Amino acid sequence: MAEAMIVPFHEAVKAAIWREFELAKARFGNDWQLLCIEENWGDTLDDRHTLRMLRSLNRNGSCYSRMFCRRD
C-alpha cells in the first residue's frame, strides 16, 4: 500500500473531533458544556478525552456520566 494512502492515527482522531464539534454546535449552539470542551481541548484535555466527551454530549445531551442536580 502506498504511503500516501495511510492516514496517521492522530489525524483520524482530529477529523473525528471536528466532526463531533460540528454536530454538537448544530444541536446545542453555544452550550456551556461545549464551550468548556472547546476551550480545554489541547490544554487540559487530550484528543482522546475530548473525543469521548464530545461523543457523550452528542449522544446523551451531557458530557458528564451523572448529573448531581438539575436546574430547569
N, C-alpha and C positions, 0 to 999 in steps of 0.2 A: 504494500500500500504506500502510496506517495506520502511524503512528509506533510505536504500542504493539505491533505485530507484529514489529518488528525487534529482534532480540536483539543487544546490543553484543558485540563480539568478546571482550573481556576477561571478560564474564560467561559466555560459552560455554566459554572455556578453564577458568575456575574450576569450572564444573559438571563438566567432563571430569576435572579433577584430583580432585575429591571422589569421583567415580565410581571412578577408578583407586585412590584410597586405600581405599575400601570393599572393592574386590576384593582388594587386597593384604593388608588386615587379615584378611579372611576366610581367605585362603590361608596367610599367613605369621605371623599373630599379631603378637607384639612382636619381630620380627626386627630385628637391629641396623641393617640397611640401610634398612628402612622408617622406623625411628626417626630415623636420620640425615637422611633426606629430609624428614621431617615437621618436625624441629627447625630445619632450614636454609631451609625454604620462606619466602620473603619477606625473608630476611636475606641470605644469600649466594647463594641460588638464585632466579632469577626464575620466573614462571609457566611459560614455555615449557620451560625446562630441567627444572623439577620434573616437568612432564607427560611429558617424554621419558624421564626416569629411572624414573618410575613405570611407564610402559608397558614399558620394558625389564625391570624387575623382574618384572612380571606375566607377560611373555612368556617370559623366559629363566631366571627364578629368581635373577637378579642384576641390579643396576643398572649394573654395570660391563661394558664390552665384552670385556675379557680378564681371566682370573684368572692371577696370577703364581704363586701356590701355593695348595694346597687342604688344609684341615685337616678330616679326617673323624673 
